[in-house]
Amino acid sequence: MSKLDRFMRERDVLDVTSLSRTTLWRVMKSGQFPRPVRISPGRVGWRESAIIAWQENPVEWCPVKAV
């Protein structure tokens, strides 16, 4: 059975990555960090698996394109 991917709030992402809020949004805008997923109107979250993949190799991380 596969483990379900959980969504992380911005505060959680900032805690595990040690990025500042400004840096988080800057690297996201430049395409060097996973983008959040819209969960509901006015609420977004990051997939934990995407954050882990970025942490494993932040320099070579690239977004996975949906086919």
KEVEX-466826 format. One record per atom (N, C-alpha, C): residue number from 1; residue in three letters; x, y, z. Coordinates in Angstrom, 3 decimals. Each point is the difference from the previous one (the first is absolute). Layout:
<nodes>
+------+------+----------+----------+----------+
| resi | resn |       c1 |       c2 |       c3 |
+------+------+----------+----------+----------+
|  NUM |  ala |        X |        Y |        Z |
...
+------+------+----------+----------+----------+
</nodes>
This chain:
<nodes>
+------+------+----------+----------+----------+
| resi | resn |       c1 |       c2 |       c3 |
+------+------+----------+----------+----------+
|    1 |  met |    0.846 |   -1.180 |    0.000 |
|    1 |  met |   -0.846 |    1.180 |    0.000 |
|    1 |  met |    0.892 |    1.244 |    0.000 |
|    2 |  ser |   -0.308 |    0.949 |   -0.843 |
|    2 |  ser |    0.817 |    1.208 |   -0.086 |
|    2 |  ser |   -0.404 |    1.015 |    1.063 |
|    3 |  lys |    0.968 |    0.780 |    0.417 |
|    3 |  lys |   -0.246 |    1.031 |    1.002 |
|    3 |  lys |   -0.655 |    1.205 |   -0.672 |
|    4 |  leu |   -1.007 |    0.560 |    0.639 |
|    4 |  leu |   -0.657 |    1.189 |   -0.534 |
|    4 |  leu |    0.906 |    1.210 |    0.148 |
|    5 |  asp |   -0.012 |    0.846 |   -1.006 |
|    5 |  asp |    0.794 |    1.218 |    0.005 |
|    5 |  asp |   -0.775 |    1.063 |    0.774 |
|    6 |  arg |    0.617 |    0.585 |    0.997 |
|    6 |  arg |   -0.706 |    1.036 |    0.767 |
|    6 |  arg |    0.346 |    1.380 |   -0.534 |
|    7 |  phe |   -0.854 |    0.950 |    0.294 |
|    7 |  phe |    0.245 |    1.388 |   -0.372 |
|    7 |  phe |    0.626 |    0.727 |    1.177 |
|    8 |  met |    0.961 |    0.853 |   -0.312 |
|    8 |  met |    0.673 |    0.783 |    1.032 |
|    8 |  met |   -0.415 |    1.462 |   -0.127 |
|    9 |  arg |   -0.208 |    0.647 |    1.132 |
|    9 |  arg |   -0.290 |    1.431 |    0.008 |
|    9 |  arg |    1.298 |    0.775 |   -0.191 |
|   10 |  glu |   -0.148 |    1.272 |   -0.317 |
|   10 |  glu |    1.176 |    0.843 |   -0.231 |
|   10 |  glu |    0.938 |   -0.016 |    1.203 |
|   11 |  arg |   -0.536 |    0.108 |    1.191 |
|   11 |  arg |    0.834 |    0.008 |    1.210 |
|   11 |  arg |    0.821 |   -1.283 |    0.108 |
|   12 |  asp |   -0.616 |   -1.137 |   -0.324 |
|   12 |  asp |    0.707 |   -1.282 |    0.046 |
|   12 |  asp |    1.132 |   -0.028 |   -1.027 |
|   13 |  val |   -0.275 |    0.493 |   -1.192 |
|   13 |  val |    1.010 |    0.038 |   -1.061 |
|   13 |  val |    1.163 |    0.885 |    0.425 |
|   14 |  leu |   -0.298 |    1.153 |    0.574 |
|   14 |  leu |    1.058 |    0.904 |    0.460 |
|   14 |  leu |    0.841 |   -0.661 |    1.093 |
|   15 |  asp |   -0.650 |   -0.742 |    0.888 |
|   15 |  asp |    0.724 |   -0.668 |    1.090 |
|   15 |  asp |    0.943 |   -1.082 |   -0.517 |
|   16 |  val |   -0.470 |   -0.833 |   -0.930 |
|   16 |  val |    0.836 |   -1.120 |   -0.455 |
|   16 |  val |    1.061 |    0.417 |   -1.005 |
|   17 |  thr |   -0.192 |    1.114 |   -0.690 |
|   17 |  thr |    0.983 |    0.436 |   -0.996 |
|   17 |  thr |    0.946 |    1.060 |    0.529 |
|   18 |  ser |   -0.342 |    0.652 |    1.081 |
|   18 |  ser |    0.777 |    1.108 |    0.574 |
|   18 |  ser |    0.073 |    1.208 |   -0.921 |
|   19 |  leu |   -0.935 |    0.097 |   -0.953 |
|   19 |  leu |   -0.074 |    1.169 |   -0.870 |
|   19 |  leu |   -0.843 |    1.075 |    0.673 |
|   20 |  ser |    0.255 |    1.252 |   -0.340 |
|   20 |  ser |   -0.886 |    1.067 |    0.461 |
|   20 |  ser |   -1.219 |    0.016 |   -0.926 |
|   21 |  arg |   -1.041 |    0.651 |    0.427 |
|   21 |  arg |   -1.216 |    0.080 |   -0.825 |
|   21 |  arg |    0.299 |    0.679 |   -1.338 |
|   22 |  thr |    0.765 |    1.075 |    0.020 |
|   22 |  thr |    0.348 |    0.722 |   -1.220 |
|   22 |  thr |    0.814 |   -0.880 |   -0.942 |
|   23 |  thr |    0.981 |   -0.710 |    0.533 |
|   23 |  thr |    0.824 |   -0.873 |   -0.825 |
|   23 |  thr |   -0.829 |   -1.144 |   -0.575 |
|   24 |  leu |   -0.891 |   -0.564 |    0.801 |
|   24 |  leu |   -0.874 |   -1.071 |   -0.479 |
|   24 |  leu |   -0.757 |    0.439 |   -1.247 |
|   25 |  trp |   -0.657 |    1.145 |    0.059 |
|   25 |  trp |   -0.797 |    0.470 |   -1.133 |
|   25 |  trp |    0.891 |    0.421 |   -1.175 |
|   26 |  arg |    1.202 |    0.492 |    0.272 |
|   26 |  arg |    0.903 |    0.378 |   -1.084 |
|   26 |  arg |    0.488 |   -1.228 |   -0.770 |
|   27 |  val |    0.424 |   -1.049 |    0.704 |
|   27 |  val |    0.488 |   -1.200 |   -0.694 |
|   27 |  val |   -1.144 |   -0.753 |   -0.667 |
|   28 |  met |   -1.188 |    0.099 |    0.559 |
|   28 |  met |   -1.163 |   -0.608 |   -0.631 |
|   28 |  met |   -0.307 |    0.693 |   -1.324 |
|   29 |  lys |    0.050 |    1.327 |    0.021 |
|   29 |  lys |   -0.279 |    0.786 |   -1.202 |
|   29 |  lys |    1.036 |   -0.280 |   -1.086 |
|   30 |  ser |    1.241 |   -0.252 |    0.387 |
|   30 |  ser |    1.054 |   -0.268 |   -0.972 |
|   30 |  ser |   -0.026 |   -1.452 |   -0.503 |
|   31 |  gly |   -0.872 |   -0.832 |    0.559 |
|   31 |  gly |   -0.110 |   -1.387 |   -0.439 |
|   31 |  gly |    0.976 |   -0.948 |    0.661 |
|   32 |  gln |    0.632 |    0.443 |    1.090 |
|   32 |  gln |    0.991 |   -0.819 |    0.688 |
|   32 |  gln |   -0.551 |   -0.657 |    1.260 |
|   33 |  phe |   -1.305 |    0.052 |    0.189 |
|   33 |  phe |   -0.633 |   -0.572 |    1.186 |
|   33 |  phe |   -1.408 |   -0.430 |   -0.376 |
|   34 |  pro |   -0.503 |   -1.084 |    0.605 |
|   34 |  pro |   -1.358 |   -0.460 |   -0.319 |
|   34 |  pro |   -1.056 |    1.070 |    0.259 |
|   35 |  arg |   -0.986 |    0.075 |   -0.884 |
|   35 |  arg |   -1.101 |    0.938 |    0.164 |
|   35 |  arg |   -1.072 |   -0.637 |    0.875 |
|   36 |  pro |   -0.756 |    0.806 |    0.727 |
|   36 |  pro |   -1.069 |   -0.558 |    0.825 |
|   36 |  pro |   -1.171 |   -0.470 |   -0.856 |
|   37 |  val |   -0.824 |   -0.834 |    0.610 |
|   37 |  val |   -1.201 |   -0.526 |   -0.639 |
|   37 |  val |   -1.195 |    0.667 |    0.666 |
|   38 |  arg |   -0.973 |    0.454 |   -0.789 |
|   38 |  arg |   -1.207 |    0.600 |    0.568 |
|   38 |  arg |   -0.861 |   -1.111 |    0.609 |
|   39 |  ile |   -0.244 |    0.107 |    1.293 |
|   39 |  ile |   -0.791 |   -0.995 |    0.714 |
|   39 |  ile |   -1.471 |    0.393 |   -0.005 |
|   40 |  ser |   -0.257 |    1.256 |    0.224 |
|   40 |  ser |   -1.357 |    0.554 |   -0.019 |
|   40 |  ser |    0.145 |    1.505 |   -0.242 |
|   41 |  pro |   -1.096 |    0.703 |   -0.219 |
|   41 |  pro |    0.130 |    1.450 |   -0.204 |
|   41 |  pro |    0.735 |    0.666 |    1.177 |
|   42 |  gly |    1.070 |    0.692 |   -0.315 |
|   42 |  gly |    0.750 |    0.713 |    1.033 |
|   42 |  gly |    0.945 |   -0.859 |    0.812 |
|   43 |  arg |    0.189 |   -1.264 |   -0.394 |
|   43 |  arg |    0.872 |   -0.890 |    0.770 |
|   43 |  arg |    0.887 |   -0.799 |   -0.951 |
|   44 |  val |    1.304 |    0.022 |    0.266 |
|   44 |  val |    0.949 |   -0.765 |   -0.799 |
|   44 |  val |    0.873 |   -0.836 |    0.926 |
|   45 |  gly |    0.621 |   -1.015 |   -0.574 |
|   45 |  gly |    0.921 |   -0.841 |    0.755 |
|   45 |  gly |    1.021 |   -0.604 |   -0.942 |
|   46 |  trp |    1.114 |   -0.408 |    0.548 |
|   46 |  trp |    1.055 |   -0.632 |   -0.779 |
|   46 |  trp |   -0.053 |   -1.491 |    0.265 |
|   47 |  arg |    0.192 |   -0.802 |   -1.047 |
|   47 |  arg |    0.060 |   -1.450 |    0.177 |
|   47 |  arg |    1.313 |   -0.342 |    0.725 |
|   48 |  glu |   -0.119 |   -0.801 |    1.035 |
|   48 |  glu |    1.179 |   -0.379 |    0.777 |
|   48 |  glu |    1.034 |   -0.693 |   -0.888 |
|   49 |  ser |   -0.441 |   -0.829 |   -0.936 |
|   49 |  ser |    0.934 |   -0.708 |   -0.880 |
|   49 |  ser |    0.796 |    0.974 |   -0.867 |
|   50 |  ala |   -0.616 |    1.092 |   -0.438 |
|   50 |  ala |    0.695 |    0.998 |   -0.812 |
|   50 |  ala |    1.064 |    0.721 |    0.825 |
|   51 |  ile |   -0.314 |    0.300 |    1.250 |
|   51 |  ile |    0.965 |    0.675 |    0.881 |
|   51 |  ile |    1.179 |   -0.924 |    0.288 |
|   52 |  ile |   -0.283 |   -1.281 |    0.239 |
|   52 |  ile |    1.064 |   -0.969 |    0.259 |
|   52 |  ile |    0.900 |   -0.129 |   -1.227 |
|   53 |  ala |   -0.594 |   -0.072 |   -1.182 |
|   53 |  ala |    0.790 |   -0.098 |   -1.237 |
|   53 |  ala |    0.892 |    1.224 |   -0.162 |
|   54 |  trp |   -0.520 |    1.173 |    0.315 |
|   54 |  trp |    0.799 |    1.224 |   -0.090 |
|   54 |  trp |    1.145 |   -0.041 |    1.019 |
|   55 |  gln |   -0.266 |   -0.465 |    1.216 |
|   55 |  gln |    1.020 |   -0.044 |    1.043 |
|   55 |  gln |    1.129 |   -0.971 |   -0.343 |
|   56 |  glu |   -0.326 |   -1.062 |   -0.722 |
|   56 |  glu |    1.025 |   -0.979 |   -0.355 |
|   56 |  glu |    1.036 |    0.574 |   -0.953 |
|   57 |  asn |   -0.414 |    0.932 |   -0.870 |
|   57 |  asn |    0.947 |    0.602 |   -0.936 |
|   57 |  asn |   -0.556 |    1.334 |   -0.489 |
|   58 |  pro |    0.093 |    1.051 |    0.797 |
|   58 |  pro |   -0.603 |    1.281 |   -0.371 |
|   58 |  pro |    0.626 |    0.654 |   -1.235 |
|   59 |  val |    1.257 |   -0.261 |   -0.271 |
|   59 |  val |    0.668 |    0.630 |   -1.136 |
|   59 |  val |   -0.517 |   -0.560 |   -1.325 |
|   60 |  glu |   -0.218 |   -1.318 |   -0.059 |
|   60 |  glu |   -0.422 |   -0.626 |   -1.240 |
|   60 |  glu |   -1.499 |   -0.294 |   -0.063 |
|   61 |  trp |   -0.758 |    0.415 |    1.009 |
|   61 |  trp |   -1.441 |   -0.243 |    0.009 |
|   61 |  trp |   -0.660 |    0.697 |   -1.173 |
|   62 |  cys |   -0.939 |   -0.676 |   -0.631 |
|   62 |  cys |   -0.804 |    0.639 |   -1.038 |
|   62 |  cys |   -1.421 |   -0.522 |    0.116 |
|   63 |  pro |   -0.965 |    0.823 |   -0.316 |
|   63 |  pro |   -1.392 |   -0.425 |    0.126 |
|   63 |  pro |   -0.322 |   -1.127 |   -0.975 |
|   64 |  val |   -0.837 |   -0.913 |    0.442 |
|   64 |  val |   -0.431 |   -1.117 |   -0.834 |
|   64 |  val |   -1.188 |    0.485 |   -0.823 |
|   65 |  lys |    0.095 |   -0.133 |   -1.297 |
|   65 |  lys |   -1.084 |    0.428 |   -0.895 |
|   65 |  lys |   -1.039 |   -1.111 |   -0.106 |
|   66 |  ala |   -1.271 |    0.355 |    0.096 |
|   66 |  ala |   -1.079 |   -0.980 |   -0.169 |
|   66 |  ala |   -0.120 |   -0.356 |   -1.471 |
|   67 |  val |   -0.216 |   -1.275 |   -0.263 |
|   67 |  val |   -0.109 |   -0.446 |   -1.395 |
|   67 |  val |   -1.440 |   -0.110 |   -0.401 |
+------+------+----------+----------+----------+
</nodes>
